[in-house]
Amino acid sequence: MRRVYNLCAILCLLFAAACSPDEPQPTPPEPPTPDEPKPLVESHTLTIFMQGNNGLAEFMDSNLQRMLSAYYDVPQGDFRIFIFYDRGNYTRLTELYMNDGMAKQRLVEEYDTSISTVDKEFVRGVMAKVKQESPADSYGLILSSHGGGWVPSDLYDVYLLGEGSRSEAPQARPLFYGQDDYDCMEIPDLVDALKDTYYKYIIFDACFMGNVEALYDFRNSADYIVASAAEVLGAGFPYETMIPMLFEYDDHSLEAICEEYMEYYWKSSGTVALIDCKQLEPLAEAMRAVMSEMGEVDVNSVQAYDAFDYHLFFDLLHYVELGTESSAAFEKALNKAVLYSGHTSYIETATGRDVETYTLDRSCGLTCYIVQSECPETAAAWRNTAWAKRVLE
């Protein structure tokens, strides 16, 4: 309505000017400038949940030091940072604080290393402890571990190790979300573990979490999610610059953090997207309409993000474009859901028999699974996801 009103006003002015040529014409108003982000003034608590008892401890040790270095630049205010770290030889929750000009960790709680940190009741307890220690107006969460999105962990093992390998212990390779030794956490369990706190943002420092099936499960858990559609290299996110940015503005600088991520990995391998969780339900509705008219699609022609013999992660928009001639409405819904998307031209993947470089010609920011007749068990698992049930209804 605003655009119609402005157009009518302009026409009236032009008509008046034509009738009264001697009268000065009014100066048109300046176009509005985009709103600048406002400083973060509310109390905000960030929890960083790291699971390194899975081959990632060396990287997470480095990340922890980068977090400590970054803490010097966190703006003043009612801002607190808690770090849960399961390293294998210790499992503890700490809080960052400054003492005599040094960033240090205050021990909040020490846990028995025999406890599985992917048990949903354990995770729920850690998050409850943080809220007890630091009630705040808003909360943020960074989850750092192995990841593999919607795919059930035991099924993922089959893809990693080959058929007939269910009884074998999985290697320290990308999986679902969360890995403690050989225990894994499925997406619905993680969602359930986090349900007592609503987050302004969740950042997944984990592989393959930018898939629409998994993110749809988190649609009521946070305002925004930052995730990668592909594998995240061992160094993870650029914590030395990212941590202070989360406390600078009321939008938590999430788009700027995505840009920092891409700059960090621009010469190597990386994808990242910023997702508006409120738009995931409209996206599902748009996908439901697409699925009702989806034609046969050659999966080998769709951009993939892994090197498995039968891919698990395909570019969502590319799939829709190849499967239907009327993708405009879906693309509009996708653009509302994906606020930022960046990717390198190539990605490194360890999902094949060896680590290899894989061409990434395009990326909309979200992946999806495409049912393949050769993989009936995977298709059945996919149909059991909340996303699949929604778009196939």
Residue pairs with C-beta under 8 A, 6 or more apart in sequence:
10 28
13 25
13 26
16 23
17 23
17 25
37 248
37 249
37 250
37 251
37 253
38 249
38 250
39 75
39 248
39 249
39 250
40 75
40 77
40 79
40 247
40 248
40 249
40 250
40 252
41 77
41 250
42 78
42 136
42 137
42 138
42 250
43 77
43 78
43 79
43 135
43 136
43 137
43 138
44 77
44 78
44 79
44 80
44 136
44 137
44 138
44 139
44 140
44 200
44 247
45 79
45 80
45 81
45 82
45 130
45 131
45 134
45 136
45 138
45 139
45 140
46 79
46 80
46 81
46 82
46 139
46 140
46 141
46 142
46 243
46 246
46 247
47 81
47 82
47 83
47 84
47 127
47 130
47 139
47 140
47 141
47 142
48 67
48 81
48 82
48 83
48 84
48 141
48 142
48 144
49 84
49 123
49 126
49 141
49 142
49 143
49 144
49 145
50 60
50 63
50 64
50 83
50 84
50 85
50 86
50 144
50 145
51 86
51 117
51 118
51 144
51 145
51 146
51 178
51 179
51 180
52 59
52 60
52 61
52 85
52 86
52 87
52 88
52 145
53 86
53 87
53 88
53 117
53 179
53 180
53 181
54 145
54 146
54 172
54 179
54 180
54 181
55 172
56 144
56 145
56 146
56 172
56 234
57 87
57 88
58 234
59 234
59 235
59 236
60 85
60 87
60 144
60 236
61 87
62 235
63 144
63 235
63 236
63 239
64 83
64 85
66 239
66 240
67 81
67 83
67 96
67 239
67 243
68 96
68 103
68 104
68 105
69 103
69 240
70 239
70 240
70 241
70 242
70 243
70 244
71 81
71 96
71 98
71 103
71 243
72 98
72 103
73 243
73 244
74 81
74 243
74 244
74 247
75 244
75 247
75 248
77 247
78 136
79 247
80 95
80 96
80 134
80 136
81 95
81 96
81 243
82 93
82 94
82 95
82 96
82 108
82 130
82 133
82 134
83 93
83 94
83 95
83 96
83 105
84 92
84 93
84 126
85 91
85 92
85 94
86 111
86 113
86 117
86 180
88 113
88 181
89 113
90 110
90 113
91 110
91 111
91 112
91 113
91 115
91 117
92 107
92 108
92 109
92 110
92 111
93 107
93 108
93 109
93 111
93 126
93 129
93 130
94 105
94 106
94 107
94 108
95 105
95 106
95 108
95 133
95 134
96 103
96 104
96 105
96 106
97 103
97 104
97 105
97 106
98 104
108 129
108 133
109 129
111 117
115 122
116 122
116 180
116 181
116 183
117 123
117 178
117 180
118 178
118 179
118 180
118 183
118 184
118 185
118 189
119 183
120 185
120 189
120 190
120 192
120 193
121 193
123 185
123 190
123 193
123 194
124 192
124 193
124 194
124 196
127 193
127 194
127 196
127 197
128 196
131 139
131 196
131 197
138 200
139 197
139 198
139 199
139 200
140 199
140 200
140 201
140 202
140 203
140 246
140 252
141 194
141 197
141 199
141 201
141 202
141 203
141 222
142 202
142 203
142 205
142 237
143 177
143 178
143 190
143 202
143 203
143 204
143 205
143 206
144 205
144 206
144 236
145 177
145 178
145 179
145 205
145 206
146 172
146 173
146 174
146 175
146 176
146 177
146 178
146 179
146 206
146 207
147 174
147 175
147 176
147 177
147 178
147 204
147 206
147 207
147 208
147 209
147 232
148 156
148 174
148 175
148 176
148 177
148 207
148 208
148 312
149 176
149 177
149 187
149 208
149 209
149 210
149 211
149 213
149 214
149 312
149 313
149 367
150 176
150 187
150 211
150 213
150 214
150 217
150 369
150 382
150 385
150 387
151 159
151 176
151 312
151 378
151 381
152 176
152 186
152 381
153 170
153 175
153 176
153 184
153 185
153 186
154 166
155 377
155 378
155 381
156 170
156 175
156 176
156 312
157 165
157 166
157 168
157 170
157 175
158 165
158 166
159 308
159 310
159 312
159 351
160 170
160 171
160 173
160 175
160 351
161 168
161 170
161 171
169 182
170 179
170 182
170 184
172 179
173 350
173 351
174 207
174 208
174 231
174 350
174 351
175 184
176 184
176 185
176 186
176 187
177 185
177 186
177 187
177 190
177 204
177 206
177 209
177 214
178 184
178 185
178 190
179 185
187 214
187 217
188 217
191 217
191 218
191 221
194 202
194 221
195 221
198 221
198 222
199 221
199 222
199 223
200 222
200 223
200 224
200 252
201 222
201 223
201 224
201 225
201 226
201 246
201 252
201 254
202 218
202 221
202 222
202 224
202 225
202 226
203 225
203 226
203 227
203 237
203 257
204 210
204 225
204 226
204 227
204 228
205 232
205 236
205 237
206 227
206 228
206 232
207 228
207 230
207 231
207 232
208 228
208 229
208 230
208 231
208 305
208 306
208 312
208 313
208 367
209 215
209 227
209 228
210 227
210 228
210 229
210 230
210 271
210 272
210 273
210 275
210 365
210 366
210 367
211 229
211 313
211 366
211 367
211 368
211 369
212 280
212 283
212 287
212 316
212 366
212 367
212 368
212 387
213 368
213 369
213 382
213 385
213 386
213 387
213 388
215 225
215 227
215 275
215 277
215 280
215 366
216 280
216 284
216 385
216 386
216 387
216 390
217 385
217 386
217 387
218 225
218 277
219 277
219 278
219 280
219 281
220 277
221 277
222 277
223 276
223 277
223 278
224 252
224 254
224 274
224 275
224 276
224 277
224 339
225 274
225 275
225 277
226 254
226 257
226 258
226 272
226 273
226 274
226 275
227 272
227 273
227 275
228 270
228 271
228 272
228 273
229 271
229 273
229 305
229 313
229 315
229 343
229 363
229 365
229 366
229 367
230 269
230 270
230 271
230 305
230 306
230 313
230 343
230 347
230 349
230 360
231 269
231 347
231 348
231 349
231 350
231 351
232 270
233 265
233 268
233 269
233 270
233 348
235 264
237 257
237 261
237 264
238 260
238 261
238 264
241 260
242 257
242 260
242 261
245 252
245 253
245 256
245 257
245 260
246 252
246 253
246 257
254 274
254 340
255 274
255 339
255 340
258 272
258 273
258 274
258 340
258 342
259 340
259 342
261 270
261 272
261 342
262 270
262 272
262 342
262 343
262 344
264 270
265 344
266 344
268 344
268 348
269 344
269 346
269 347
269 348
269 357
270 342
270 343
270 344
270 347
271 305
271 341
271 342
271 343
271 344
271 347
271 360
271 363
271 365
272 340
272 341
272 342
272 343
272 365
273 338
273 340
273 341
273 342
273 365
273 366
274 338
274 339
274 340
274 341
274 365
275 337
275 338
275 339
275 365
275 366
276 336
276 337
276 338
276 339
279 333
279 336
279 337
280 337
282 333
282 336
282 337
283 333
283 334
283 336
283 337
284 387
284 390
284 391
285 333
286 329
286 330
286 332
286 333
286 334
287 320
287 330
287 390
287 391
288 390
288 391
288 392
288 393
289 329
289 330
290 320
290 323
290 324
290 327
290 330
290 391
291 391
291 392
293 324
293 326
294 320
294 323
294 324
295 323
295 324
296 323
297 319
297 322
297 323
297 370
298 322
299 311
299 314
299 370
299 372
301 322
302 314
302 315
302 318
302 319
302 322
302 370
303 314
303 315
303 318
303 360
303 361
303 362
303 363
304 311
304 313
304 314
304 315
304 358
305 311
305 313
305 314
305 315
305 347
305 349
305 358
305 360
305 363
305 367
306 312
306 313
306 349
306 351
306 352
306 358
307 349
307 351
307 352
307 356
307 358
308 351
308 352
310 372
310 374
310 375
310 378
311 370
312 369
312 378
313 367
313 368
313 369
314 367
314 368
314 369
314 370
315 362
315 363
315 364
315 366
315 367
315 368
316 334
316 364
316 366
316 367
316 368
317 327
317 330
317 331
317 334
317 362
317 364
317 366
318 362
318 364
319 368
319 370
320 327
320 330
320 331
321 327
324 330
334 364
334 366
337 366
338 364
338 365
338 366
340 365
341 363
341 364
341 365
343 360
343 363
344 360
345 359
345 360
345 361
346 357
346 358
346 359
346 360
347 357
347 358
347 360
348 355
348 356
348 357
348 358
349 355
349 356
349 357
349 358
369 378
369 382
371 379
371 382
371 383
372 378
372 379
373 379
382 388
383 389
383 392
